[in-house]
Amino acid sequence: MFTGIIEAVGIIEKIEENGSNIDFTLTCPFTDELKIDQSLAHNGCCLTVVKIEGDRYVVTAINETLEKTNLGKWETGTVVNLERCMKMDGRLDGHIVQGHVDKTGEVVSIENKDGSYFVTIQYEDDGSFVTVPQGSITVNGISLTVAKSGDTQFSVALIPYTWEFTNMKHLQAGDKVNLEFDIVGKYIARLIKK
C-alpha cells in the first residue's frame, strides 16, 4: 500500500528488453536503503526491486504492466516519481493507493495560475471509473484532489511544491500519465454497473 506522497524522483539510466518484459535501471537518492524484493511505486506503478548495484537498482515490468501504464514510453533520462510502501506506524498523508495503475490518461492542458498549476487530463471511459470534485485521484503516483470533474476528464490543481518536486513540471499537453482511481469509487462504479 502507498499514500501517493512522492518521496523523491528517480532517473532512468538503462532500459533492457528481456523477452516481453523490460528491465529498468534507475538511480535515486535512497538506493542505498533499498533491498531486493522491496515494492516501490514508479509513477504510481508498484514494481519489485530485483537487483541493486551500487547507486543503481533494477525493476522489471511485465507485458501486462506495459500495456496498462506509460512505462513503455520511458526513455533513458526519464524522470520518475518514486514512493516506498507505507509504514504502518506512520501518518496517511495522501490517500489509500494500491500501486495498481487502472489506465493511462492524456494531458489536455496545463495552465499556470500565477504560481499554482491547473492540469486537465482526459481518459477513455467504459463506465468503470469515476471522479468527483474534491475526490481523490492518483496521477503518476501523486495523490491529488480533483478540482473539476467531467465524464471523461478531470482537472487537478497543484501547489508549487508538488510541481517542483515531482515529474509534473516535465509534462506537456499530449503526454500519457498513469491513473489510479479512488478504490471506493471503483467499487461503487462496479456495483452500479451491475
BAGU-569868 format. One record per residue: residue in three letters; z, y, x of N, C-alpha, C in turn. Coordinates in steps of 0.2 Angstrom, whole numbers, plus 5000, padded with zeros to 4 digits. Layout:
ALAZYXZYXZYX...
end
This chain:
MET500049945004500050005000500050065004PHE499750115002499650185005499850235001THR499950295003500150354999499550404999GLY499050405003498450455003498650515007ILE499150515011499350565015499150545022ILE498650585024498250565031498750585037GLU498750535041499250535047498850575053ALA498250555053497850585059497050565058VAL496650595062495950575062495750525068GLY495350485067495050445072494350455074ILE494150435079493450445081493050375082ILE492450365079492150305080491850305087GLU492050265091491750255098491150205099LYS491150155095490650105096490650065090ILE489950045088489850005082489449945084GLU489649885082489349825084489249785078GLU488549755077488449715071488649645074ASN488949605069489249545070489049495064GLY488449475064488149435058488049495053SER488349485047488349535041488849585042ASN489349575046489949615047489749665052ILE490149725052490149775058490849785061ASP490849775067491449795071491449865073PHE491949905071492049975073492549985078THR492450015084492950035089493150105088LEU493750125088493950185087494550205092THR494650275092495250305096495550345091CYS496250345092496650395088497250405092PRO497650455089498250475093498850425093PHE498850375089499350325089499150255090THR498550245094498350175096498850135099ASP499250165103499750135107500350105102GLU500350125096500850105091500650055087LEU499950035087499649985083499749915085LYS499749865081499749795083499249755079ILE499049705082498549655079498749635072ASP498349635068498449615061498749665056GLN498749725059499049785055498549815050SER498749825044498249865040498249935041LEU497649965041497650035042497050065038ALA497150115034496650145030496250185034HIS495550175033495050215036494650245031ASN494650315030494350345024494550315018GLY495150295017495450255011495250185011CYS494950155015494750085015495250045020CYS495550005017496049965021495649915025LEU495749915032495449875037496049845041THR495949785044496349755048496249765056VAL496749785060496649795067496549725070VAL495949705073495849645076495849645084LYS495849695087495849705094496149765096ILE496549775102496749835105496649825112GLU496249875115496049885122496249955124GLY496849965127496950025130497050075124ASP496650135125496750185119496250175114ARG495950115113495450095108495650035104TYR495450035098495649975094495049955090VAL494949895087494349875084494549845077VAL494149865072494249835065493549815063THR493549765058492949735056492849745048ALA492249765046492049775039491649725037ILE491749685032491349635030490849665025ASN490349625024489749645019490049675013GLU490449645010490749665003491049735004THR491349755009491649815011491049865012LEU490649845016490049895017489649915011GLU489549865006489249885000489549934996LYS490249934996490649974991490850044994THR490750055001491050105004490550145008ASN490750205011490250235015490350215023LEU490650165024490750135031490050125034GLY489550095030488950085033488550145036LYS488750205034488450265036488750295042TRP489350265044489650295050489250285056GLU489250335061488950335067489450345073THR489250335079489650355085489850425084GLY490450445085490650515084490950535077THR490850485072491050505065491850515066VAL492050565062492750575062493050545055VAL493550505056493850455050494550475049ASN494750485043495450495040495750425041LEU496350435044496750375045497450375042GLU497750325039498450315037498650245038ARG499250245041499550175042499850165035CYS500050095034500350075027501050105026MET501150115020501850145018502450105020LYS502950145023503550115024503950115018MET504350065016504650055010505350105010ASP505550125016506150165016505950245017GLY505350255015505150325016504950355009ARG504850425009504650455003503850445001LEU503750434995503050434992502750504991ASP502450534996502250604996501650604992GLY501150564992500550564988500550534982HIS500150474981500250434975500150364977ILE500150314973500150244975499350234976VAL499150214982498550204984498450134987GLN498050094985497950024987497550014993GLY497150064995496650055001496050014999HIS495950004992495349964990494850014986VAL494350034990493850084988493550054981ASP493550094976493150074970492450084970LYS492250144973491550154973491450214978THR490850234979490650304983490450354978GLY490550414980490350474976489950514980GLU489650564978489250614982489450684981VAL489550714986489750784986489250824983VAL489350864978488850904974488950974977SER489551004978489651064981490251074984ILE490351124989490951144992490951224992GLU491451244989491551324988492151344992ASN492051394997492651425000492951474995LYS493551464993493851514989494351554992ASP494151594997494551635001495151605004GLY494951545008495451515011495651445009SER495551435002495551365000494851334998TYR494751274997494151244996494051204989PHE493551214985493451184979492851134980VAL492951074980492451024981492350984975THR491650984973491450944967491050884969ILE491250824966490950764968490750724961GLN490150694962489850654956489850584958TYR489850544953489850464954489550434948GLU489250374949488950334944489450314939ASP489350314933489850294928489650234924ASP490150184924489950124920490550114915GLY490950164914491550164909492150134912SER492150114918492750084921493150134925PHE492950194926493350244930493350304926VAL493950334927494050404923494450444927THR494350514927494850564930495050604924VAL495650634925495950684921496150744925PRO496150804922496450864925497150854927GLN497350864933497950864936498150784937GLY497650744936497750674938497650664946SER497750604948497650584955497050554956ILE496750564962496150534964496150534972THR495850484975495850474982495150484985VAL495050534989494350544992494450534999ASN494050495002494050475009494750465011GLY495150425007495850415008496350465007ILE496150525005496650585004496850584997SER497550584996497750594989497650664987LEU497350674982497150734979497250744972THR497350804969497450814962496750844959VAL496550814954495950834950496050894947ALA495650944949495651014946495251024940LYS494650984940494250994934493950924933SER493850904927493650834926493050834921GLY492550794922491950784918491850704917ASP491350684914491150614913490950584919THR490550614923490350584929490450624936GLN490850674935491050714941491750744940PHE492050764945492650794946492650844951SER493150894951493250934957493950934959VAL494050944965494750954968494851014972ALA495351044973495551104976495951084982LEU495751104988496051084995496451144998ILE497051135000497351185003497051195011PRO497151245014496951255021497151195026TYR497751175025498051115029497651055028THR497451035022497150975021496350985024TRP496151045023495451055025495451045033GLU495851075036495951075043496051015047PHE496550975044496750915047496550845045THR495950845041495650785038494850795040ASN494550745038493750755039493450795034MET493750825029493450855024493050915026LYS493250945032492951005034492250985037HIS492050925038491450895041490950885035LEU491150885029490750865023490250915022GLN489650895019489150945016488950915010ALA488650955006488350934999487850875001GLY487850824997487450764998487750705002ASP488350715005488750665009489050615004LYS489050555006489450505002490150505004VAL490650494999491350495001491550424997ASN492150405000492450344997492950364991LEU492950334985493350354980493850294978GLU494450304977494950254974495250294968PHE495050274962495350304956496050284955ASP496450324951497150304949497250234946ILE497650194949497750124947497950124939VAL498350164937498550164930497950184926GLY497550234928496950254924496450194924LYS496350154929495950104929496150044924TYR496750034924496949984919496850004912ILE497050064910496950094904496150094902ALA495750114906495050114905494750044904ARG495049994907494849924906495049904899LEU495649914897495949894891495549924885ILE495349994886495050024881494249994880LYS494049974886493349954886493349884882LYS493849844883493949784879493949794872
end
